[in-house]
Amino acid sequence: MERSDPGLPERDPRHPAVIEYVRAEPADVASPCVNTCTLHPATGWCRGCGRSADEIAGWGSRPVADKRAIKARLPGRMATMATRND
């Protein structure tokens, strides 16, 4: 029997249950959360990671391309919050 994806482990024939193997996402799209979760009152961005509440809530279900685009904006957001006095 030919395997559909040689990068995945073979299914153990002693266990008839179907197991779905899910590949890990690339490290560059890991959550940027630093467990400092408070929203900046003027920007609405998290003071710890720079994401909006919607970006935080939907992170796990976002496509990889969206995660990369959000992460690319975070340094600018963090810099903006660092220069604000509100």
C-alpha positions as CSV (number, residue, x, y, z in Angstrom):
1,M,0.0,0.0,0.0
2,E,1.4,3.4,-1.0
3,R,1.5,6.0,1.7
4,S,-0.2,9.3,0.8
5,D,2.4,11.4,2.7
6,P,5.8,9.9,3.4
7,G,6.5,12.7,5.9
8,L,3.8,11.3,8.3
9,P,4.3,8.2,10.5
10,E,2.6,5.0,9.4
11,R,-0.6,4.0,11.0
12,D,-0.3,1.1,13.5
13,P,-2.3,-1.8,12.0
14,R,-3.0,-3.1,15.5
15,H,-5.2,0.0,16.1
16,P,-8.1,0.3,13.8
17,A,-9.1,3.8,14.8
18,V,-8.4,6.5,12.3
19,I,-5.9,9.1,13.5
20,E,-5.6,12.4,11.8
21,Y,-2.0,13.8,11.9
22,V,-1.9,17.5,11.7
23,R,1.4,19.2,10.8
24,A,2.7,21.8,13.2
25,E,2.6,25.3,11.9
26,P,5.9,27.1,11.1
27,A,7.6,28.8,14.0
28,D,7.2,32.2,12.4
29,V,3.4,32.0,12.8
30,A,3.4,31.0,16.5
31,S,1.3,33.2,18.7
32,P,3.2,36.3,19.7
33,C,1.5,36.3,23.1
34,V,3.8,37.1,26.0
35,N,1.1,36.8,28.7
36,T,0.8,40.5,29.3
37,C,-2.8,40.8,28.2
38,T,-4.1,44.3,28.6
39,L,-5.5,46.5,25.9
40,H,-4.1,49.9,25.3
41,P,-7.1,52.3,25.8
42,A,-6.4,54.5,22.8
43,T,-5.3,52.0,20.2
44,G,-7.2,48.9,21.3
45,W,-4.0,46.8,20.9
46,C,-2.6,44.4,23.5
47,R,0.2,46.0,25.4
48,G,2.1,42.7,25.5
49,C,2.0,41.6,21.8
50,G,0.4,44.4,19.8
51,R,-2.6,42.5,18.4
52,S,-6.2,43.7,18.5
53,A,-8.8,41.7,20.5
54,D,-10.2,40.3,17.3
55,E,-6.7,39.2,16.1
56,I,-6.1,37.5,19.5
57,A,-9.4,35.8,19.5
58,G,-9.2,34.4,16.0
59,W,-5.5,33.6,16.0
60,G,-5.8,29.8,16.0
61,S,-8.2,29.7,13.0
62,R,-6.4,32.3,10.8
63,P,-4.6,31.2,7.7
64,V,-0.8,31.3,7.9
65,A,-0.6,34.2,5.5
66,D,-2.9,36.3,7.7
67,K,-0.8,35.5,10.8
68,R,2.4,36.5,9.0
69,A,0.7,39.8,7.9
70,I,-0.4,40.6,11.4
71,K,3.0,39.7,12.9
72,A,4.6,42.1,10.4
73,R,2.6,45.0,11.7
74,L,3.3,44.3,15.4
75,P,6.7,46.1,15.7
76,G,5.2,49.3,14.4
77,R,2.2,49.0,16.8
78,M,4.5,48.3,19.8
79,A,6.6,51.4,18.9
80,T,3.4,53.5,18.6
81,M,2.2,52.4,22.0
82,A,5.7,53.1,23.5
83,T,5.6,56.7,22.4
84,R,2.1,57.5,23.5
85,N,1.3,58.8,27.0
86,D,-2.3,57.7,27.2
